[in-house]
Amino acid sequence: MNLQQLEHLLAVAGTGSFSRAAEQQHLTQSALSRSIQALEEDLGACLIDRNGKRNELTPLGQAVAVRARRMVFEAAELRRSAELLKQGDLGAIRIGLGSGPGAMLMTPFLLHMARHHPGVQVSVSPGATELQLMQLRQRTLDALVIDVRRIAPAPDLAIEYLTELRAGFACRSGHPLLQTGGPVSFDELLRYPLASIPLSTEVAHALVTHFGPRADPQQAVSLRCDDIISLIETVKASDAVYLGILAPAKPGIAAGQLAELATEPPLSTGARFAFVTLAGRTEAPSMGIFRQFVSEQLRD
């Protein structure tokens, strides 16, 4: 028995197909089959039920797969630890940022690293939460900073709560809604395009509870985008109204380009940001730099 055979078993378990597993492992199908057969002979039992198009693990195969995942993960972490020690420096860092954190952290963090840690290789990727979670699990990302309400707890994820930032509405200076001089109703907001990032089910429920059925984001939001900076630039140049965390809009508010819109009733929800890594994964020393930077920047 060896790690390679266990990896081959996990590939078949994950794909349900010898041909797809072989392609994933860059092997011929016959070579993969021989590897699995050797593992079965070593254990003295069948690990996969070969049922036509779909291949499923036997009960023993499922038990082996559980342990195999741990063993393959630990072997990868040993290699990673050795590589970090050989590098003798802070190591590379690959970060995924959700919409809100991306608007607040991406450019400042790149500037910080260029000025203070020019020897560290840095990769910062915005994107959809579902894709970033997959990349984290595939170890092409080292950590995520995202709205914790966009993910489900899982045994393989280490989720560290960071902070909650206030959400609200903002529009361009001179917007017709500002002419009233006081709070506006949600019905008044809906006279104009509402611009927002994709919202979690929890936030959508809070909006409906707060403002009524017309506040369901699926119907109320006209302009939807994962990039908050693009949304804010659109709001500056049109009569669209921004809905989201207010921190990225504050520079525009301070410059007189944007204004926060008060509503009746007042909006009381926000975004809860978390630092997400793979449980048990060895961190590069540069992760400490990023953690400190995030804790200093993500403040309302």
N, C-alpha and C positions, 0 to 999 in steps of 0.2 A: 504494500500500500504506500502511495506517495501523494504529495499535495496536488500534483498535476492530475492524477486520477480523480481526486476529490473535486477539483475544479471542473473536470469534464462531467462528472455526475451532476453538479450544480447547474451546469449549462443546459443539460437535458431537462432537469427539473424545471428550470426557468422558462424554457422555450416549448417544452412538450414535444420536441421533435429532434431526432438525431441529425437530420440534414441541417436544420437551422442552428443547432448547437455546434455542429462541425464548422459551419461558416463563421460563427461567432468566435470560435477558438482557432480559426485559421488552420484547420485540419481537413483531411479527407474524411468522408463518413466512415469508411472502413477502419481508418486509424482510430477514430473516436470509439467505434464499436469495440475494437480490440482492447482499448484502454478500460472501458466499462466492464467488459468480460473478465479482464485480469483482476479488477477490483472485486467483482462478484466471486471469482474463484478464491481469492485471498480470504474473503469473509465467509465463504461456504454457503452462500444463499443468494437468491435473486433479489436485485434491488429495483428493477424497473419492470413493470408490466407492459409488454410490447403489444398494444391493442390497435393494430392498424395505423391510422393517421395520428392518433394521440397516444403518447407514451407517458404513463403515470408511475410515480414511485410506489413501491410496495410499502407496507407498514414498516418493515426494516429499513427500506430506502429512505423513508421520511425521517426516521430516527438518525440514520447516518448523515442525512443532509443537514439536520440541525447542528450536529457537532462539526460537520465539515465547514459550515459557514463560519463558525467561531475560529476553527483552525486556520482557514484561508485568510480570514481577517487578521488574526494575530501574526501570521507569517508576513503579510503585507506591511503590518505596523513595525515588525522587526527590521524589515528592509528599509522602511522609511526612517526609523530611528538611526540606523547605521549610516544612511545617506546624509542625514542632517549633521551627524557628528563628523563625517568626512568633509563636509562643506566648510566647517570651521567658521561659519558666519551666521547671520540671522536667517538665511534661507529665503525661499520665495514664498509669496502669499497670493492666494487666489480667492477673491471675495465675490459673493453674489449679493446684490442689494435690491430690496423691494422698491416700490415706487416712491414712497415717502423718504426712506433712508437714502435712496439714490439722489433725490433732489437736494438733500441736505449734506451728504457726505462725499459724493463721488469726486467732484472737482477739488474741494478742500483737502481730501485725503491724498489725492495724487500730488497736489502742491506740497503738502507736508512731507511726503516721502521723497519727492525730488529735491527738496531743500535740506532735509535732515538725515535721510537714509538713502543716498543715491545708489548704493551698492546692492539694494534689495530689489529683486524682480517682483513687480506688482502687476496683478491683473484684476481689474474691477469690472464686473459684468452686471448691468441691469437686466431685467427680464421678468417673465411670468413666474409666479411662485412655484407652480407645478413643475415647470422645466428646471428651475433651480434646485428643487428638492431632488429631482432625478440626478442632476449633475453632482450634487453633494454625495449622494449614495454611490455614484460611480467614481467618486474621488477625483473628479475634475475640478471641483471647488472645495476649498478648505473650510469655509464658514459662510453663513448667511446672516444678514440683518434684515428682518422682515416683520410685517404685522403678524403677531402670534395668532390672531384670529383667522388667518388665511391657511393655517396648517392644522392637522390633527396630531395629537400626541402619539408617539410610537416608541417602542423599546429601543430602536437603534438611533434615536435622536436625543441629543442633550440640548435642552431648551432653557436658556437663561434669560429671565425677564430683565429688561433694561429700563424702560420708562413709558409713560403715556403722554402723548401730545394732544392738545386740544384741537378739535375740528370745528369748522364753521363755514361761512359763505363769504366770498369776496367778489367784487366787481371793479370795473375801471372807474377812475375818478370821473365825475360828470355823468355817470350812468343815470338813466331816468328813475331807477328805484331809489336813488339817494335824494330825489327831490321832495319826498314825503317828510324827511327830517326825523323820522322815527322808525320803529321796528316794522318789518313787512311780514305779511302772511306767506305761507308756502304757495297759495294760489297765485299771489302776485309774482313770486319767483318764477312760476311756471309759464309766465308770459314771455319768458326769454329762454334761450338754450341753456341747459344745465350741463356743466362740464365736470367730469369726475373720473378717477381711476376706477377699475373694477372693484366693487365692494364685497366684503364677506357677507354670508347669510346673516350673521349676528348683527352687523351694522345695518343691513337692509331692514331687519326686523325692528331694530331700535328706531329707525327713521319712520317706519310705518306706525309704530306705537306712538311716536312723538307728534307726527304731523297728519296722520291718517293715511288711508289707502293710496291716495294720489302720490305719496312720497316713495312708493316702491321704485327703487332705482331702475328696474327693468323697463318701466314705462317712463319714469320722470327724466332720466339722464339722456340727453341728446348727443353729447360729445363724450366718448369714452376712450381713454388712452392710458397706457401704463406709465407714460412719461409725464410727471407732474409739471416739469419746466415747460413743456410744450403746451400743456393746458393753461398755465398761467400766462404765457405769451399770447395765446389765443384770446384770453379774457381781457388782456390789456388793449387789444386791438379791435374788440368787438363788444357787443352787448351781452355776450355769454356771461353766465354767473358760475364761479368756481365753487365746488363743494369738496372739501378735504381738509387735511391738517393745515393749519394756518402758518406754521413756521416757515415753509418755503415761500409764502406770499409776503412775509414781513419786510424783506428788502424793498419790494415794490410799494408796500404801504408807507414805509419810511420815506421813500423818494417821492411820494405824492402821486404815483401812477395808479395805485390800487386803493381800495377802501374796504374795510370789513363791513359786512351787512348784518345788522341786528335783525333777528326774527322774533316773531311772537307765535308760539312760545319759544323761548331761547333754546338753542341747540346745546345739549349737554354731553354729547358723546365725544370720542376721540379714538386715536390709534394706539394700540399697545405693542410696542416694538420689543423684539427678542433677538438674542444672539443664538444661532442654531449651529451646532456641529454634530459630527457623528460620535456617538457614545464610544468612549474608549480609544479614540484616535489620537495618535501622537501629534502634538502641535509643534509647528516651527517656532523658533524664538521670536520671529517677527509678529506672531499673533498677539503677543503682549503689547506691542506698539499699537496695533489696530484696536485692541480692546480699550486701551487707555484713551485713544483718540475718540472712539465712539462714545465713551462715557462722558467726555468733556463736551462733545458737540451736540449730542441728542438731548438738548434741554429746551423746554418751552420758553 
